[in-house]
């Protein structure tokens, strides 16, 4: 067991972000505190959170508990949070960030991401819906939100900022005006959606990439019975069997070895531990190529409620 969080990737800010993090989406209050504490005990030093996960108070509690136990100091942890869709208006950005910091009992976020390019109705209602039951959108340019996020770095509330779920053409607009570097892009990535073009674009621009839903997000809220099951793919299973590893370990390693950061979610201590053990084995070139060949351009996380928004990023 290492207490260092394993290998790190340097961000444009000079911060060193551990390549493996614990995901916390769908981790329920009542479970997530134990999950984060188990992760820290296993060696994780990177935790991926968000206001939208509605559990940041417990994630923060877990970090604080481990600090109080003397297991870690604040600077050991790399904590990512995300600005929610109802807080895109430039007048809301700082308030939202300060309130999320309060909730997590942190003085700064290591990384703060713009969670989605589209905005929902500005305000304090997390999921604003109209009489028709549909979510109410707002017309706010993500470029204006980004500029407001840059001031969070000026004020020391975040060490770095970045984007999530942004396609290349949206990123280009940010990259034509940004004053603070885009340190990270967080997107879905796994063998069914390897994101070759997007990863290549980010590499050229010096933007690090974090792969989310690396296991195919089997607990995602929206799914149909015809969806493929990534951890049951025959190629993934065959490689796992031949190496004496689990399919989850093969899938996590696939991302890490491509130079991506990766944030598998689990609330199960034995899985949290075995997912961490992806830092100490390697896939061969041939195994990586076999995994690249099962690409289906299949996206597990599509956020259907936001599809009608003009800035919905997954068109076509
Ligand atoms: P995921 O990590 O692909 O899959 C999580 C699921 O896999 C859970 O059901 C978990 O079960 C199970 N699991 C974990 N380890 C396992 C193992 N070793 N063997 C078998 N099953 C295992 O899905 P995700 O939560 O969608 O993505 C990961 C993280 O990325 C999120 O939690 C979040 O932090 C981030 N994310 C960000 C965005 C964004 O818009 N920026 C979107 C999606 C995800 P148990 O928990 O029951 O163990």
Boltz pocket constraint, residues with backbone or C-beta under 6 A from the ligand:
constraints:
  - pocket:
      binder: B
      contacts: [[A, 22], [A, 23], [A, 24], [A, 25], [A, 26], [A, 48], [A, 49], [A, 115], [A, 164], [A, 165], [A, 186], [A, 187], [A, 211], [A, 212], [A, 213], [A, 214], [A, 215], [A, 216], [A, 217], [A, 218], [A, 219], [A, 220], [A, 246], [A, 248], [A, 249], [A, 263], [A, 264], [A, 265], [A, 266], [A, 267], [A, 268], [A, 271], [A, 272], [A, 274], [A, 275], [A, 301]]
      max_distance: 6.0
